[in-house]
Amino acid sequence: MSRTDPHAPRAKAAGHGDRKLAASAEAKAAGGVEKLLSGIGVSQGIAIGPLVAASEPALEHTRAKIAAGGVEAELGRLDDAVAKSRK
């Protein structure tokens, strides 16, 4: 594997574990809570600092029975909502 291969094993920096332990102890001493998060990183290295977690809100829906005479009106509302969402 070449050095530019993103899947090539990387050497860890000396003292990396020591810095992590020091940061952990510092966060705990400051009354903070340490939480390990995992995911797909966008760059190499570690980050220490405030975290802003973004997520999609929960989808809310209700169930209702539609009378036979109201089906066409509901289909029209659905078509209007789909068209509006695509603008």
N, C-alpha and C positions, 0 to 999 in steps of 0.2 A: 504494500500500500504506500502511496506517496504521501508526502507531508501535507498536501492540499486536499487529500481525501477526507471529507467530513466524517466518515465512519472509522477513520484510523484512530487507534487508541492514543489518548493524550497523557502526557506525564503530568502528575499533580505537583503543584508548587510546594516547595518545602514550607512547612509550618501552616499549611492550609487548615488542617484540623485544629491547630492551636488557636488560630484566629476565630474559627467557628465557635469553639468552646468559650473563648473570651467574650464574643458577641452575645452568646447565649447567657452567660453569667451576668453580663451588663444589662441585658433586657430584663432578666428576672430581678436583679437588684433594683431596677427602676420601677418595679411594680408591673411591668409588662408581661404579656403572655406570649410565649414562643409557640409557633405552630409551623410544622413542616408542610409545605405545599408541593405538589408535584404536577408536572404538565410538560408541555412542549416549550422549551426555551427559545427565545428569538436571538439570543446572543450567548456567548460563553461567559462563565463566571458566576459570581453570587451577587446578591443585592441585599442590603440591609437598610431598612427604612419603612416608612408608613406604607400600608397597602390599601388600595381601593379595589374592592371586589365588585365586578359588574356582572349582572345576571339578568336573564329575561324574567319578567314578572310571570306569575302563574296564570295559566289560561283559565278564565272563568266562563262558565256557560250554564244555561238553565235548560231544563226540558219542559216542554209544554205540548199538549195535544192541540192539533189544529183541526177545526171542523172542515168537512169536505168542501164547503163553500169558500174557505179562506186559503186554500192551497195555492191558487193562482196569485193571490196578493202576496203571500209569503215568498213564492218563487221570484216575484218581481223585486221584493226587498232584497233577496239574496243576490240577484243579478246586479242591482244598484250598488250593493256593498262591495261586491267583487270588482266592479268597474271603478269605484271610488278608490279601492286599495291599490289599483294599478296606475293611478295618476301620479 
